[in-house]
């Protein structure tokens, strides 16, 4: 199944790091709230992309160069809206990325959103 992903939105500006310091409880709560808002936007945009693409969405659709212009518009809108959600909730893009990387560790830290 294809995805619209927060990582495809904000990961291009952040290098991968192996170890991450544990974020504060406040930062994690803020991150969870932001993640819920972005996921709601992602679901809406994904449904629209799925409809435009006849029911099949390629993996990492927003990173592909061969998508229809209308789908590109949706991907660009998702990126902008995600950045706006992050910043409107008082978190910087680098901080959001830092917590995202922290929560992607294996095993996933228990305090991270599931």
Biopython code that builds the backbone (N, CA, C, O; Angstrom):
import numpy as np
from Bio.PDB.StructureBuilder import StructureBuilder

atoms = [
    (1, "UNK", "N", (0.848, -1.175, 0.000)),
    (1, "UNK", "CA", (0.000, 0.000, 0.000)),
    (1, "UNK", "C", (0.893, 1.238, 0.000)),
    (1, "UNK", "O", (1.900, 1.263, 0.707)),
    (2, "UNK", "N", (0.554, 2.246, -0.763)),
    (2, "UNK", "CA", (1.303, 3.492, -0.795)),
    (2, "UNK", "C", (1.002, 4.343, 0.424)),
    (2, "UNK", "O", (0.012, 4.128, 1.124)),
    (3, "UNK", "N", (1.865, 5.305, 0.664)),
    (3, "UNK", "CA", (1.648, 6.149, 1.826)),
    (3, "UNK", "C", (2.015, 7.586, 1.535)),
    (3, "UNK", "O", (2.890, 7.871, 0.717)),
    (4, "UNK", "N", (1.348, 8.468, 2.203)),
    (4, "UNK", "CA", (1.805, 9.836, 2.378)),
    (4, "UNK", "C", (2.423, 9.808, 3.759)),
    (4, "UNK", "O", (1.804, 9.307, 4.697)),
    (5, "UNK", "N", (3.592, 10.317, 3.903)),
    (5, "UNK", "CA", (4.309, 10.123, 5.148)),
    (5, "UNK", "C", (4.841, 11.427, 5.696)),
    (5, "UNK", "O", (5.297, 12.290, 4.946)),
    (6, "UNK", "N", (4.782, 11.564, 6.992)),
    (6, "UNK", "CA", (5.399, 12.720, 7.643)),
    (6, "UNK", "C", (6.888, 12.698, 7.380)),
    (6, "UNK", "O", (7.498, 13.750, 7.189)),
    (7, "UNK", "N", (7.476, 11.535, 7.367)),
    (7, "UNK", "CA", (8.905, 11.446, 7.112)),
    (7, "UNK", "C", (9.253, 11.985, 5.747)),
    (7, "UNK", "O", (10.289, 12.629, 5.581)),
    (8, "UNK", "N", (8.407, 11.734, 4.766)),
    (8, "UNK", "CA", (8.696, 12.278, 3.442)),
    (8, "UNK", "C", (8.525, 13.793, 3.444)),
    (8, "UNK", "O", (9.046, 14.486, 2.570)),
    (9, "UNK", "N", (7.806, 14.291, 4.409)),
    (9, "UNK", "CA", (7.574, 15.725, 4.512)),
    (9, "UNK", "C", (8.778, 16.443, 5.088)),
    (9, "UNK", "O", (9.217, 17.457, 4.546)),
    (10, "UNK", "N", (9.310, 15.930, 6.172)),
    (10, "UNK", "CA", (10.310, 16.696, 6.901)),
    (10, "UNK", "C", (11.670, 16.031, 6.999)),
    (10, "UNK", "O", (12.595, 16.632, 7.546)),
    (11, "UNK", "N", (11.831, 14.824, 6.495)),
    (11, "UNK", "CA", (13.098, 14.119, 6.699)),
    (11, "UNK", "C", (14.209, 14.605, 5.788)),
    (11, "UNK", "O", (15.380, 14.368, 6.085)),
    (12, "UNK", "N", (13.894, 15.260, 4.713)),
    (12, "UNK", "CA", (14.925, 15.680, 3.781)),
    (12, "UNK", "C", (15.907, 16.674, 4.349)),
    (12, "UNK", "O", (16.968, 16.875, 3.760)),
    (13, "UNK", "N", (15.607, 17.300, 5.456)),
    (13, "UNK", "CA", (16.486, 18.326, 6.007)),
    (13, "UNK", "C", (17.282, 17.840, 7.211)),
    (13, "UNK", "O", (18.016, 18.618, 7.820)),
    (14, "UNK", "N", (17.146, 16.571, 7.559)),
    (14, "UNK", "CA", (17.763, 16.080, 8.787)),
    (14, "UNK", "C", (18.618, 14.856, 8.514)),
    (14, "UNK", "O", (18.130, 13.889, 7.929)),
    (15, "UNK", "N", (19.895, 14.871, 8.925)),
    (15, "UNK", "CA", (20.722, 13.684, 8.757)),
    (15, "UNK", "C", (20.298, 12.581, 9.720)),
    (15, "UNK", "O", (19.772, 12.852, 10.799)),
    (16, "UNK", "N", (20.534, 11.341, 9.316)),
    (16, "UNK", "CA", (20.239, 10.195, 10.175)),
    (16, "UNK", "C", (21.299, 10.116, 11.263)),
    (16, "UNK", "O", (22.487, 10.305, 11.003)),
    (17, "UNK", "N", (20.860, 9.838, 12.470)),
    (17, "UNK", "CA", (21.771, 9.659, 13.589)),
    (17, "UNK", "C", (21.440, 8.349, 14.259)),
    (17, "UNK", "O", (20.283, 7.927, 14.253)),
    (18, "UNK", "N", (22.436, 7.691, 14.841)),
    (18, "UNK", "CA", (22.216, 6.391, 15.452)),
    (18, "UNK", "C", (21.591, 6.489, 16.828)),
    (18, "UNK", "O", (20.640, 5.766, 17.123)),
    (19, "UNK", "N", (22.094, 7.351, 17.663)),
    (19, "UNK", "CA", (21.597, 7.442, 19.035)),
    (19, "UNK", "C", (20.874, 8.765, 19.235)),
    (19, "UNK", "O", (21.302, 9.806, 18.737)),
    (20, "UNK", "N", (19.785, 8.706, 19.962)),
    (20, "UNK", "CA", (19.003, 9.908, 20.224)),
    (20, "UNK", "C", (18.790, 10.056, 21.722)),
    (20, "UNK", "O", (18.507, 9.081, 22.419)),
    (21, "UNK", "N", (18.926, 11.272, 22.207)),
    (21, "UNK", "CA", (18.632, 11.543, 23.604)),
    (21, "UNK", "C", (17.121, 11.479, 23.812)),
    (21, "UNK", "O", (16.350, 11.827, 22.918)),
    (22, "UNK", "N", (16.704, 11.034, 24.991)),
    (22, "UNK", "CA", (15.278, 10.941, 25.272)),
    (22, "UNK", "C", (14.684, 12.344, 25.398)),
    (22, "UNK", "O", (15.179, 13.170, 26.165)),
    (23, "UNK", "N", (13.611, 12.606, 24.634)),
    (23, "UNK", "CA", (12.928, 13.904, 24.737)),
    (23, "UNK", "C", (12.237, 14.037, 26.090)),
    (23, "UNK", "O", (11.955, 13.046, 26.764)),
    (24, "UNK", "N", (11.975, 15.276, 26.466)),
    (24, "UNK", "CA", (11.265, 15.526, 27.719)),
    (24, "UNK", "C", (9.822, 15.049, 27.601)),
    (24, "UNK", "O", (9.303, 14.872, 26.499)),
    (25, "UNK", "N", (9.185, 14.846, 28.744)),
    (25, "UNK", "CA", (7.779, 14.447, 28.768)),
    (25, "UNK", "C", (6.916, 15.494, 28.068)),
    (25, "UNK", "O", (5.984, 15.148, 27.341)),
    (26, "UNK", "N", (7.220, 16.750, 28.283)),
    (26, "UNK", "CA", (6.472, 17.841, 27.647)),
    (26, "UNK", "C", (6.618, 17.784, 26.132)),
    (26, "UNK", "O", (5.635, 17.921, 25.403)),
    (27, "UNK", "N", (7.846, 17.582, 25.659)),
    (27, "UNK", "CA", (8.071, 17.496, 24.221)),
    (27, "UNK", "C", (7.339, 16.293, 23.619)),
    (27, "UNK", "O", (6.776, 16.389, 22.529)),
    (28, "UNK", "N", (7.348, 15.172, 24.324)),
    (28, "UNK", "CA", (6.655, 13.981, 23.821)),
    (28, "UNK", "C", (5.150, 14.184, 23.767)),
    (28, "UNK", "O", (4.509, 13.738, 22.816)),
    (29, "UNK", "N", (4.576, 14.838, 24.750)),
    (29, "UNK", "CA", (3.134, 15.122, 24.726)),
    (29, "UNK", "C", (2.793, 16.052, 23.566)),
    (29, "UNK", "O", (1.806, 15.849, 22.860)),
    (30, "UNK", "N", (3.616, 17.063, 23.386)),
    (30, "UNK", "CA", (3.413, 17.998, 22.280)),
    (30, "UNK", "C", (3.543, 17.255, 20.947)),
    (30, "UNK", "O", (2.747, 17.471, 20.032)),
    (31, "UNK", "N", (4.529, 16.396, 20.844)),
    (31, "UNK", "CA", (4.758, 15.599, 19.634)),
    (31, "UNK", "C", (3.546, 14.713, 19.338)),
    (31, "UNK", "O", (3.103, 14.635, 18.192)),
    (32, "UNK", "N", (3.010, 14.050, 20.357)),
    (32, "UNK", "CA", (1.844, 13.181, 20.164)),
    (32, "UNK", "C", (0.661, 13.979, 19.626)),
    (32, "UNK", "O", (-0.033, 13.524, 18.717)),
    (33, "UNK", "N", (0.427, 15.159, 20.178)),
    (33, "UNK", "CA", (-0.665, 16.014, 19.722)),
    (33, "UNK", "C", (-0.465, 16.404, 18.251)),
    (33, "UNK", "O", (-1.403, 16.356, 17.456)),
    (34, "UNK", "N", (0.749, 16.785, 17.905)),
    (34, "UNK", "CA", (1.057, 17.158, 16.526)),
    (34, "UNK", "C", (0.874, 15.961, 15.598)),
    (34, "UNK", "O", (0.300, 16.091, 14.516)),
    (35, "UNK", "N", (1.363, 14.794, 16.024)),
    (35, "UNK", "CA", (1.274, 13.589, 15.197)),
    (35, "UNK", "C", (-0.180, 13.232, 14.886)),
    (35, "UNK", "O", (-0.492, 12.804, 13.774)),
    (36, "UNK", "N", (-1.056, 13.405, 15.852)),
    (36, "UNK", "CA", (-2.483, 13.125, 15.631)),
    (36, "UNK", "C", (-3.046, 14.075, 14.572)),
    (36, "UNK", "O", (-3.774, 13.649, 13.675)),
    (37, "UNK", "N", (-2.713, 15.342, 14.679)),
    (37, "UNK", "CA", (-3.214, 16.321, 13.712)),
    (37, "UNK", "C", (-2.689, 16.038, 12.307)),
    (37, "UNK", "O", (-3.435, 16.116, 11.331)),
    (38, "UNK", "N", (-1.403, 15.710, 12.212)),
    (38, "UNK", "CA", (-0.823, 15.406, 10.900)),
    (38, "UNK", "C", (-1.435, 14.128, 10.334)),
    (38, "UNK", "O", (-1.696, 14.049, 9.134)),
    (39, "UNK", "N", (-1.664, 13.130, 11.181)),
    (39, "UNK", "CA", (-2.268, 11.882, 10.703)),
    (39, "UNK", "C", (-3.673, 12.125, 10.166)),
    (39, "UNK", "O", (-4.058, 11.524, 9.163)),
    (40, "UNK", "N", (-4.435, 12.984, 10.804)),
    (40, "UNK", "CA", (-5.767, 13.311, 10.291)),
    (40, "UNK", "C", (-5.668, 13.933, 8.901)),
    (40, "UNK", "O", (-6.437, 13.588, 8.003)),
    (41, "UNK", "N", (-4.718, 14.849, 8.728)),
    (41, "UNK", "CA", (-4.499, 15.471, 7.417)),
    (41, "UNK", "C", (-4.027, 14.432, 6.404)),
    (41, "UNK", "O", (-4.472, 14.436, 5.256)),
    (42, "UNK", "N", (-3.133, 13.546, 6.822)),
    (42, "UNK", "CA", (-2.601, 12.512, 5.932)),
    (42, "UNK", "C", (-3.710, 11.604, 5.424)),
    (42, "UNK", "O", (-3.749, 11.261, 4.243)),
    (43, "UNK", "N", (-4.606, 11.219, 6.318)),
    (43, "UNK", "CA", (-5.702, 10.336, 5.934)),
    (43, "UNK", "C", (-6.613, 10.996, 4.905)),
    (43, "UNK", "O", (-7.049, 10.348, 3.954)),
    (44, "UNK", "N", (-6.900, 12.270, 5.090)),
    (44, "UNK", "CA", (-7.738, 12.994, 4.125)),
    (44, "UNK", "C", (-7.040, 13.078, 2.770)),
    (44, "UNK", "O", (-7.640, 12.806, 1.730)),
    (45, "UNK", "N", (-5.766, 13.458, 2.801)),
    (45, "UNK", "CA", (-5.023, 13.602, 1.557)),
    (45, "UNK", "C", (-4.819, 12.256, 0.866)),
    (45, "UNK", "O", (-4.881, 12.168, -0.360)),
    (46, "UNK", "N", (-4.576, 11.213, 1.651)),
    (46, "UNK", "CA", (-4.399, 9.879, 1.082)),
    (46, "UNK", "C", (-5.671, 9.425, 0.364)),
    (46, "UNK", "O", (-5.606, 8.865, -0.731)),
    (47, "UNK", "N", (-6.804, 9.666, 0.975)),
    (47, "UNK", "CA", (-8.082, 9.291, 0.348)),
    (47, "UNK", "C", (-8.262, 10.028, -0.976)),
    (47, "UNK", "O", (-8.748, 9.450, -1.947)),
    (48, "UNK", "N", (-7.878, 11.281, -1.019)),
    (48, "UNK", "CA", (-7.999, 12.059, -2.253)),
    (48, "UNK", "C", (-7.036, 11.525, -3.321)),
    (48, "UNK", "O", (-7.410, 11.400, -4.487)),
    (49, "UNK", "N", (-5.807, 11.213, -2.925)),
    (49, "UNK", "CA", (-4.836, 10.653, -3.869)),
    (49, "UNK", "C", (-5.321, 9.296, -4.381)),
    (49, "UNK", "O", (-5.214, 9.001, -5.571)),
    (50, "UNK", "N", (-5.846, 8.488, -3.488)),
    (50, "UNK", "CA", (-6.339, 7.162, -3.873)),
    (50, "UNK", "C", (-7.456, 7.275, -4.911)),
    (50, "UNK", "O", (-7.494, 6.519, -5.882)),
    (51, "UNK", "N", (-8.352, 8.219, -4.695)),
    (51, "UNK", "CA", (-9.443, 8.444, -5.644)),
    (51, "UNK", "C", (-8.891, 8.887, -6.993)),
    (51, "UNK", "O", (-9.320, 8.385, -8.031)),
    (52, "UNK", "N", (-7.947, 9.820, -6.989)),
    (52, "UNK", "CA", (-7.368, 10.331, -8.232)),
    (52, "UNK", "C", (-6.575, 9.272, -8.995)),
    (52, "UNK", "O", (-6.474, 9.327, -10.221)),
    (53, "UNK", "N", (-6.017, 8.313, -8.266)),
    (53, "UNK", "CA", (-5.166, 7.298, -8.894)),
    (53, "UNK", "C", (-5.923, 5.994, -9.137)),
    (53, "UNK", "O", (-5.314, 4.955, -9.389)),
    (54, "UNK", "N", (-7.243, 6.052, -9.060)),
    (54, "UNK", "CA", (-8.050, 4.885, -9.386)),
    (54, "UNK", "C", (-7.986, 3.775, -8.357)),
    (54, "UNK", "O", (-8.187, 2.608, -8.693)),
    (55, "UNK", "N", (-7.710, 4.116, -7.115)),
    (55, "UNK", "CA", (-7.748, 3.134, -6.037)),
    (55, "UNK", "C", (-6.418, 2.525, -5.655)),
    (55, "UNK", "O", (-6.343, 1.831, -4.641)),
    (56, "UNK", "N", (-5.367, 2.752, -6.419)),
    (56, "UNK", "CA", (-4.057, 2.196, -6.111)),
    (56, "UNK", "C", (-3.049, 3.320, -5.940)),
    (56, "UNK", "O", (-2.834, 4.121, -6.850)),
    (57, "UNK", "N", (-2.432, 3.371, -4.761)),
    (57, "UNK", "CA", (-1.446, 4.405, -4.474)),
    (57, "UNK", "C", (-0.073, 3.740, -4.356)),
    (57, "UNK", "O", (0.114, 2.861, -3.514)),
    (58, "UNK", "N", (0.893, 4.151, -5.193)),
    (58, "UNK", "CA", (2.218, 3.551, -5.113)),
    (58, "UNK", "C", (2.917, 3.879, -3.784)),
    (58, "UNK", "O", (2.644, 4.901, -3.154)),
    (59, "UNK", "N", (3.809, 2.996, -3.387)),
    (59, "UNK", "CA", (4.605, 3.216, -2.177)),
    (59, "UNK", "C", (5.359, 4.540, -2.320)),
    (59, "UNK", "O", (5.880, 4.850, -3.392)),
    (60, "UNK", "N", (5.414, 5.313, -1.242)),
    (60, "UNK", "CA", (6.125, 6.603, -1.209)),
    (60, "UNK", "C", (5.736, 7.500, -2.384)),
    (60, "UNK", "O", (6.591, 8.083, -3.050)),
    (61, "UNK", "N", (4.457, 7.595, -2.617)),
    (61, "UNK", "CA", (3.924, 8.305, -3.777)),
    (61, "UNK", "C", (4.470, 9.727, -3.898)),
    (61, "UNK", "O", (4.734, 10.192, -5.007)),
    (62, "UNK", "N", (4.640, 10.411, -2.793)),
    (62, "UNK", "CA", (5.078, 11.807, -2.855)),
    (62, "UNK", "C", (6.549, 11.962, -3.221)),
    (62, "UNK", "O", (6.995, 13.065, -3.536)),
    (63, "UNK", "N", (7.291, 10.891, -3.184)),
    (63, "UNK", "CA", (8.706, 10.957, -3.549)),
    (63, "UNK", "C", (8.946, 10.536, -4.992)),
    (63, "UNK", "O", (10.085, 10.540, -5.459)),
    (64, "UNK", "N", (7.910, 10.182, -5.682)),
    (64, "UNK", "CA", (8.026, 9.732, -7.069)),
    (64, "UNK", "C", (7.978, 10.922, -8.020)),
    (64, "UNK", "O", (7.350, 11.939, -7.725)),
    (65, "UNK", "N", (8.632, 10.790, -9.136)),
    (65, "UNK", "CA", (8.630, 11.848, -10.138)),
    (65, "UNK", "C", (7.579, 11.661, -11.214)),
    (65, "UNK", "O", (7.374, 12.552, -12.039)),
    (66, "UNK", "N", (6.910, 10.517, -11.220)),
    (66, "UNK", "CA", (5.989, 10.183, -12.308)),
    (66, "UNK", "C", (4.524, 10.226, -11.886)),
    (66, "UNK", "O", (3.699, 9.472, -12.402)),
    (67, "UNK", "N", (4.208, 11.111, -10.949)),
    (67, "UNK", "CA", (2.810, 11.193, -10.491)),
    (67, "UNK", "C", (2.083, 12.321, -11.213)),
    (67, "UNK", "O", (2.710, 13.283, -11.657)),
    (68, "UNK", "N", (0.762, 12.207, -11.331)),
    (68, "UNK", "CA", (-0.019, 13.259, -11.999)),
    (68, "UNK", "C", (0.128, 14.601, -11.269)),
    (68, "UNK", "O", (0.334, 14.637, -10.056)),
    (69, "UNK", "N", (0.020, 15.689, -12.016)),
    (69, "UNK", "CA", (0.168, 17.020, -11.416)),
    (69, "UNK", "C", (-0.772, 17.273, -10.224)),
    (69, "UNK", "O", (-0.374, 17.911, -9.249)),
    (70, "UNK", "N", (-1.998, 16.783, -10.299)),
    (70, "UNK", "CA", (-2.946, 16.992, -9.190)),
    (70, "UNK", "C", (-2.467, 16.268, -7.933)),
    (70, "UNK", "O", (-2.629, 16.782, -6.826)),
    (71, "UNK", "N", (-1.881, 15.082, -8.091)),
    (71, "UNK", "CA", (-1.342, 14.337, -6.950)),
    (71, "UNK", "C", (-0.138, 15.084, -6.388)),
    (71, "UNK", "O", (0.032, 15.149, -5.171)),
    (72, "UNK", "N", (0.701, 15.652, -7.259)),
    (72, "UNK", "CA", (1.847, 16.453, -6.807)),
    (72, "UNK", "C", (1.358, 17.631, -5.973)),
    (72, "UNK", "O", (1.963, 17.964, -4.954)),
    (73, "UNK", "N", (0.274, 18.259, -6.396)),
    (73, "UNK", "CA", (-0.296, 19.372, -5.628)),
    (73, "UNK", "C", (-0.701, 18.910, -4.228)),
    (73, "UNK", "O", (-0.456, 19.609, -3.245)),
    (74, "UNK", "N", (-1.319, 17.740, -4.141)),
    (74, "UNK", "CA", (-1.744, 17.209, -2.842)),
    (74, "UNK", "C", (-0.527, 16.919, -1.967)),
    (74, "UNK", "O", (-0.530, 17.223, -0.774)),
    (75, "UNK", "N", (0.506, 16.334, -2.557)),
    (75, "UNK", "CA", (1.736, 16.053, -1.800)),
    (75, "UNK", "C", (2.367, 17.345, -1.289)),
    (75, "UNK", "O", (2.782, 17.427, -0.132)),
    (76, "UNK", "N", (2.436, 18.347, -2.153)),
    (76, "UNK", "CA", (3.004, 19.637, -1.747)),
    (76, "UNK", "C", (2.162, 20.281, -0.653)),
    (76, "UNK", "O", (2.698, 20.860, 0.292)),
    (77, "UNK", "N", (0.842, 20.178, -0.785)),
    (77, "UNK", "CA", (-0.065, 20.726, 0.232)),
    (77, "UNK", "C", (0.122, 20.002, 1.563)),
    (77, "UNK", "O", (0.146, 20.630, 2.621)),
    (78, "UNK", "N", (0.254, 18.666, 1.504)),
    (78, "UNK", "CA", (0.471, 17.885, 2.720)),
    (78, "UNK", "C", (1.764, 18.314, 3.417)),
    (78, "UNK", "O", (1.798, 18.465, 4.638)),
    (79, "UNK", "N", (2.809, 18.505, 2.641)),
    (79, "UNK", "CA", (4.079, 18.955, 3.221)),
    (79, "UNK", "C", (3.915, 20.309, 3.902)),
    (79, "UNK", "O", (4.348, 20.496, 5.039)),
    (80, "UNK", "N", (3.293, 21.242, 3.208)),
    (80, "UNK", "CA", (3.101, 22.584, 3.784)),
    (80, "UNK", "C", (2.216, 22.523, 5.029)),
    (80, "UNK", "O", (2.532, 23.133, 6.050)),
    (81, "UNK", "N", (1.111, 21.789, 4.939)),
    (81, "UNK", "CA", (0.202, 21.695, 6.083)),
    (81, "UNK", "C", (0.882, 21.034, 7.279)),
    (81, "UNK", "O", (0.664, 21.446, 8.419)),
    (82, "UNK", "N", (1.697, 20.020, 7.033)),
    (82, "UNK", "CA", (2.403, 19.345, 8.123)),
    (82, "UNK", "C", (3.366, 20.307, 8.809)),
    (82, "UNK", "O", (3.420, 20.371, 10.037)),
    (83, "UNK", "N", (4.116, 21.047, 8.018)),
    (83, "UNK", "CA", (5.036, 22.043, 8.588)),
    (83, "UNK", "C", (4.252, 23.093, 9.386)),
    (83, "UNK", "O", (4.656, 23.479, 10.483)),
    (84, "UNK", "N", (3.131, 23.547, 8.823)),
    (84, "UNK", "CA", (2.310, 24.542, 9.512)),
    (84, "UNK", "C", (1.766, 24.002, 10.834)),
    (84, "UNK", "O", (1.751, 24.718, 11.836)),
    (85, "UNK", "N", (1.321, 22.750, 10.843)),
    (85, "UNK", "CA", (0.809, 22.131, 12.074)),
    (85, "UNK", "C", (1.903, 22.065, 13.130)),
    (85, "UNK", "O", (1.677, 22.400, 14.293)),
    (86, "UNK", "N", (3.081, 21.636, 12.720)),
    (86, "UNK", "CA", (4.210, 21.529, 13.657)),
    (86, "UNK", "C", (4.511, 22.893, 14.267)),
    (86, "UNK", "O", (4.603, 23.028, 15.487)),
    (87, "UNK", "N", (4.661, 23.892, 13.420)),
    (87, "UNK", "CA", (5.020, 25.223, 13.894)),
    (87, "UNK", "C", (3.890, 25.896, 14.663)),
    (87, "UNK", "O", (4.154, 26.615, 15.627)),
    (88, "UNK", "N", (2.638, 25.682, 14.262)),
    (88, "UNK", "CA", (1.499, 26.276, 14.967)),
    (88, "UNK", "C", (1.368, 25.714, 16.383)),
    (88, "UNK", "O", (0.788, 26.355, 17.260)),
    (89, "UNK", "N", (1.903, 24.530, 16.598)),
    (89, "UNK", "CA", (1.869, 23.919, 17.923)),
    (89, "UNK", "C", (3.123, 24.225, 18.726)),
    (89, "UNK", "O", (3.359, 23.618, 19.771)),
    (90, "UNK", "N", (3.925, 25.161, 18.242)),
    (90, "UNK", "CA", (5.065, 25.651, 19.008)),
    (90, "UNK", "C", (6.306, 24.775, 18.978)),
    (90, "UNK", "O", (7.173, 24.894, 19.844)),
    (91, "UNK", "N", (6.399, 23.897, 17.990)),
    (91, "UNK", "CA", (7.586, 23.053, 17.892)),
    (91, "UNK", "C", (8.315, 23.391, 16.595)),
    (91, "UNK", "O", (7.690, 23.711, 15.583)),
    (92, "UNK", "N", (9.626, 23.318, 16.639)),
    (92, "UNK", "CA", (10.397, 23.546, 15.421)),
    (92, "UNK", "C", (10.441, 22.263, 14.593)),
    (92, "UNK", "O", (10.257, 21.166, 15.119)),
    (93, "UNK", "N", (10.686, 22.415, 13.306)),
    (93, "UNK", "CA", (10.825, 21.254, 12.423)),
    (93, "UNK", "C", (12.000, 20.381, 12.887)),
    (93, "UNK", "O", (11.846, 19.162, 12.958)),
    (94, "UNK", "N", (13.176, 20.963, 13.205)),
    (94, "UNK", "CA", (14.276, 20.117, 13.685)),
    (94, "UNK", "C", (13.930, 19.338, 14.961)),
    (94, "UNK", "O", (14.338, 18.185, 15.103)),
    (95, "UNK", "N", (13.196, 19.943, 15.876)),
    (95, "UNK", "CA", (12.804, 19.243, 17.115)),
    (95, "UNK", "C", (11.837, 18.111, 16.794)),
    (95, "UNK", "O", (11.962, 17.016, 17.344)),
    (96, "UNK", "N", (10.876, 18.363, 15.911)),
    (96, "UNK", "CA", (9.941, 17.323, 15.502)),
    (96, "UNK", "C", (10.702, 16.153, 14.878)),
    (96, "UNK", "O", (10.433, 14.994, 15.192)),
    (97, "UNK", "N", (11.651, 16.460, 13.996)),
    (97, "UNK", "CA", (12.451, 15.412, 13.355)),
    (97, "UNK", "C", (13.271, 14.632, 14.388)),
    (97, "UNK", "O", (13.393, 13.411, 14.296)),
    (98, "UNK", "N", (13.816, 15.328, 15.344)),
    (98, "UNK", "CA", (14.607, 14.681, 16.394)),
    (98, "UNK", "C", (13.754, 13.670, 17.161)),
    (98, "UNK", "O", (14.193, 12.548, 17.414)),
    (99, "UNK", "N", (12.547, 14.065, 17.526)),
    (99, "UNK", "CA", (11.661, 13.163, 18.266)),
    (99, "UNK", "C", (11.187, 12.025, 17.361)),
    (99, "UNK", "O", (11.050, 10.889, 17.817)),
    (100, "UNK", "N", (10.937, 12.318, 16.092)),
    (100, "UNK", "CA", (10.557, 11.264, 15.153)),
    (100, "UNK", "C", (11.656, 10.199, 15.094)),
    (100, "UNK", "O", (11.369, 9.005, 15.175)),
    (101, "UNK", "N", (12.900, 10.627, 14.955)),
    (101, "UNK", "CA", (14.014, 9.668, 14.904)),
    (101, "UNK", "C", (14.097, 8.887, 16.212)),
    (101, "UNK", "O", (14.323, 7.677, 16.197)),
    (102, "UNK", "N", (13.918, 9.560, 17.331)),
    (102, "UNK", "CA", (13.944, 8.890, 18.632)),
    (102, "UNK", "C", (12.865, 7.797, 18.679)),
    (102, "UNK", "O", (13.121, 6.688, 19.147)),
    (103, "UNK", "N", (11.682, 8.112, 18.199)),
    (103, "UNK", "CA", (10.563, 7.170, 18.253)),
    (103, "UNK", "C", (10.658, 6.064, 17.211)),
    (103, "UNK", "O", (9.886, 5.106, 17.265)),
    (104, "UNK", "N", (11.578, 6.172, 16.272)),
    (104, "UNK", "CA", (11.768, 5.128, 15.270)),
    (104, "UNK", "C", (12.779, 4.075, 15.711)),
    (104, "UNK", "O", (13.017, 3.108, 14.987)),
    (105, "UNK", "N", (13.366, 4.248, 16.868)),
    (105, "UNK", "CA", (14.328, 3.266, 17.344)),
    (105, "UNK", "C", (13.668, 1.904, 17.488)),
    (105, "UNK", "O", (12.450, 1.790, 17.632)),
    (106, "UNK", "N", (14.487, 0.898, 17.446)),
    (106, "UNK", "CA", (13.998, -0.453, 17.657)),
    (106, "UNK", "C", (14.724, -1.043, 18.848)),
    (106, "UNK", "O", (15.952, -1.121, 18.835)),
    (107, "UNK", "N", (14.013, -1.455, 19.866)),
    (107, "UNK", "CA", (12.553, -1.400, 19.972)),
    (107, "UNK", "C", (12.071, 0.032, 20.187)),
    (107, "UNK", "O", (12.790, 0.884, 20.710)),
    (108, "UNK", "N", (10.845, 0.263, 19.770)),
    (108, "UNK", "CA", (10.254, 1.591, 19.890)),
    (108, "UNK", "C", (10.108, 1.966, 21.361)),
    (108, "UNK", "O", (9.564, 1.189, 22.146)),
    (109, "UNK", "N", (10.590, 3.151, 21.743)),
    (109, "UNK", "CA", (10.413, 3.573, 23.145)),
    (109, "UNK", "C", (8.938, 3.591, 23.534)),
    (109, "UNK", "O", (8.094, 4.044, 22.761)),
    (110, "UNK", "N", (8.632, 3.101, 24.724)),
    (110, "UNK", "CA", (7.237, 2.948, 25.132)),
    (110, "UNK", "C", (6.483, 4.274, 25.255)),
    (110, "UNK", "O", (5.255, 4.300, 25.174)),
    (111, "UNK", "N", (7.214, 5.368, 25.450)),
    (111, "UNK", "CA", (6.543, 6.666, 25.606)),
    (111, "UNK", "C", (6.180, 7.299, 24.271)),
    (111, "UNK", "O", (5.556, 8.360, 24.251)),
    (112, "UNK", "N", (6.550, 6.686, 23.165)),
    (112, "UNK", "CA", (6.245, 7.217, 21.844)),
    (112, "UNK", "C", (4.866, 6.775, 21.372)),
    (112, "UNK", "O", (4.365, 5.734, 21.798)),
    (113, "UNK", "N", (4.249, 7.566, 20.492)),
    (113, "UNK", "CA", (2.934, 7.167, 19.964)),
    (113, "UNK", "C", (3.032, 5.845, 19.217)),
    (113, "UNK", "O", (4.039, 5.571, 18.563)),
    (114, "UNK", "N", (2.016, 5.045, 19.308)),
    (114, "UNK", "CA", (1.988, 3.733, 18.620)),
    (114, "UNK", "C", (1.310, 3.839, 17.305)),
    (114, "UNK", "O", (1.192, 2.845, 16.589)),
]
sb = StructureBuilder()
sb.init_structure("model")
sb.init_model(0)
sb.init_chain("A")
sb.init_seg("    ")
for serial, (resi, resn, name, xyz) in enumerate(atoms, 1):
    if name == "N":
        sb.init_residue(resn, " ", resi, " ")
    sb.init_atom(name, np.array(xyz, "f"), 0.0, 1.0, " ", f" {name:<3s}", serial, name[0])
structure = sb.get_structure()
